[in-house]
Amino acid sequence: MSKRGRPAIKLKALLIDLNGTLHLGSEPTKNAVNAIEKLRKAKIPFIFCSNSTKESSKHLLSGLNDMGFKAKQEELMTSLSACRQFVQERGYQRPYLLMSDSAKQEFTSSSSSAEKSYDSVILGLHPPSLSYDNLNIAFRILKQEPISVNLVENSFSKSSKPILIAPHKSSYQQSPSTDHLPEGLSLGIGPFVTLLEEAGGIQAEIVGKPTERFFELAIERLKRNAGMEQGFNSNDIGIIGDDISNDLGDGAKELGLTRILVKTGKYRPESEKTNHPPDLLYETFAEFVEDFLHKL
């Protein structure tokens, strides 16, 4: 185990990645459940931060509890919930949703199923939704091309073009074994976002990890959960994950968060050898927690 930069003892709160860090699929990483319980007993504030776009926050929370993490709704921040908040703040009401039925539950107040004069396109990682036909409809919406023989359904606002919204641009993810493939890295949502950016001649609005906006929202929730009593700043907070770019990149660096990389999930040997290496490197999430609490 190597340790770089600021010691963990200075941290007052944590942002914790889920899949690949806290669990792999439906299985917790080694001693992770016990590690979360230790953080609770030590009264260390934390937020679970997920870039998963496969399911709604409700289903994600249920999965965490099935694994024994005893998670609460106010402890969970997801890229899909960040997408929903972005859509609401910007006034988009008719998104074309390329995601699972579970993930679509995050956008129940939108009228995407009621009409086809879409004002935005939002991508989630759901292979059946990312077919050529569906991606082509998304492309046509972005280019304001007809998508139906019914002319009424092809109406677009003349004042603004539809935009492309994505939770993140992760190129790949760690996947469990399936009937067709063994455990290993699998294609992420990033290449599909890039495809629509290239074809549509636009730039997607990225709102999940590792954007500064996402981490700011997570920190706001941390403070709210802690009742503002602890008054910590961003440099008092650690972000821990298995992806040096999509967990610990951009916004985490800009805000001055302590960046902690674990050797589970999508981590591969020498992943830490980048222009912006992590501040701390641990074998597992539980090992970090043990060291962190020992130094308090």
N, C-alpha and C positions, 0 to 999 in steps of 0.2 A: 504494500500500500504506500502510495506517495501522497504527500500533503504539500500544497503550495499556498503562498500568500497568507491572507488573514486567517488567524486561528478560529475554529468553530466556536470557541467559548464566547466570542463577542456577539454572536447572533442572538436576537431576541424573538424571532419568529421565522417560520418556514413556509415556502411554497413547494408543494410536493407533487411531482408528476405521478401519473397512475400507471398505465400499461407500459411495461418494460422496467419500471422502477419499483413500484409497490406490488405489482402482480404481473404475471405473464398469462394472458388469456384469462381463464377462470381460476388460476392457481396463484396464491400469494408467493412472492419471492421469499427466500429463506429468512425466517424469524420476523417478517415484516409486520404481521398482526400484533405480535408482542411489542415491537418497536413503537407502533402507533399508541398502544396502551401506555407505554412508558412516557411518551410525550404528553399524553393527557394528564397523567399523574403528576408530572413535573410542571403542569400548567403552561406549557409552551404553545402559544397560538400558532395555528397552521391552517392552510387552505389547500385542498386537493385541486390541482390544476390539470385539466385534461384537454387534449386536442382531439379526442375521439369524436368522429362525426357519424358513427355507426348507429347510435341510439340516443334517445332523449336523456336529459338529466335524471328524470325519474327512474328510467330503466338502469342507468349507470349507477345510481345510488343503491338501487335494489341489489345489483350485482356485487357492489362493495360490501354490503351488509351480509349477503350470502357467504362471502369469503371470511366474514368475522371482523370487519373493520369498524363496525358500529358508527358509520358515517352519518352526518346530519346534513340536511339540505343547505343550511347556511355555511357549511364547510366546503361546498363544492362549487367550483368555477370552471365552466367548459367553454370551448371555442364556439359551440353552437349557441350557447346563451349569450355570448359576446356578439355573435351574428344577429341574433334576435334584437338585442339592445341597439345595435347599429342601425338596423332596418327601421326600428321604431323612432329613433332619434332623427333619422334623415327623411322620415315620412314615406318610405316605400311600403306600399300596401298590397301589391300583387306579384310576389316573387315566384319565379319558376323554380321549383325545388327538385334538384337531382340528388336524392338521398332516400334512405329507407323510410318506411312508414313510421317506425319508432322515432327517428330523428325529426320527421315532419311535425311531431307533436309539439316541438319547441315553437312552432309558428302557427298555432291554432287560430290566432286572431287575424291572420292574413287570409286573403280571399283567393289564394292560388288555385283552388279547385273549383271555384265558382265562375271564373271567367278567364279569358285568354289574352286580354290586353295587358300583358306583363310589363312591369316597370323595372325588373331586375332578375338576375339569375344567381342562385346560390348552390354551390356544390358541396356534397358530402361524399365520403368514401363508401359507396354501395355499388359493387360491380354490376348488378342487374340494371341499375339506373343509368350507368355510364355506357350504354349501347351507342352505336353509331347514330341510330334514329333519334335518340334523346339528345345526344350532343349536337346533332345537326339542328334540332329545334332550338336549343340554347343559342347556337351560333346565329340562327335566323332572327331570334329575338334581339340579340345584341346588335345585329346589322339592320334591324327594323325591316326585315323581309317578311313576306306573308307566311303564315304557319297553318292556315286553314282555308278551305274553299269558301267558308262563310266570311264575307268581307267585314262583317261587324266585329268578328273575333280578331281581325288583323289591325285594329285601330291602335295607333301609338300616339303618345304625347308629342306634340311638335316642339314643346319647350325644352325637353330634356331627353337624352338617349338613355335606354336601359343600361344599367351597370352590372358588372360581374363582381360578386362577393364570394370570398373563400375564407374558411376558417384558418387555413395555413397552406403552405406549399411544400410539405414534407415529401421528398422523393420516394421514400420507402419506409416500411415499418417491419417490426418483428412479428411474425405470424406463427401460430401453433400449427401442428400437423393437421392435414385434412385427408380426405379419401384419395386425393390426387397428388398431394405434395407433402414432403416431410417438413418439419419445423425449419424456419429460416426467414430470410428477408423477402418481403413481397412489395410489389409496386404500391406506392402511396397516391395521394390525391394530387400532389404537385404537378406531375406531368399532364394531367387532364386540365388543370388550371392554365398551364403554359400553352396547351393546345388552343384553348379558347381565346387566350390573350393574343396569340399569333394570328389566328384566323380572323378574329374580330377587330384586330388593330387597336386594342385597348389595354389598359393595365388594371388588373384586379385589385379590389380593396381587400387587403388581408387583415383580419381582425383578431385572430387567435394568437397563441404562442408562436414566435417569440416577440411579438410586437410590443412596443412600449405601452400602447393603449391597453392591451390585455393585462399586463402586469400592474398597471396603475389601477385598473378595476379590481384586481385581486387584492392589492394592498389596501384599497378603500374598504373592501369587505373584511380584511384582517382587522383593521382598526375598528370597524363597526362591531365586529364580534367581540373584540377585547374591550369595548366600551370606551375607547379612546384613552383609557387610563395609562397605558404603557407609553403612548406617544412616540413610537419608534419611527425612524426614517428608513428610506430604502436601503441605506448601507448597513442597517441593523438586521436585514432580512436575507435569508439564503434561499436559493432556488436549486432544487435537486432533481436530476433527471438522467436518462440514459442516452440522450441525443445532444451532442455538443452544439449542433446548429439550431435545431428546432425547439429545444428546451432551454438552452443556455446562451443562445445567440442574441443578436441585435438589441432588443429592448432591455434584456437583462444586463448587458454591458453598459448601455446608455444610462440606465438608472443606478448603476453601481451596486447591483445585488451581488452577494457572494455566490459564485457559480460552482456547484458541486456535481461532479460527474460520477456515476456508478457504473460498474462493469457488468451490468445485466442487460436484458432486453436487446436493443439494436446495437449496443456497444460492440465494437470489434477492436482487436489489438492495435494500439497506437492511435485510436480515435482522438485521443487528447493532444496529439502532436499537430496543432494547427497554429495559425497566426495569433489566435486568442485562446490559449489553453485554459482549462478550468482552474479555479483557485484551489480546489480540493478534489482529490480522487480517491474513491473507496471501492472495495469489492462489491459491497451490497448496501442497500438503504439501511438495513439493521445495523451494519457495522458503523456507518456514519453516526446513527443515533446513539449508539453505545459510547462512541468517542466524544460526541458532543455533550451528552449528559454527564459524562465522567469529568469534563473540564468545567462544568458550571460551578 
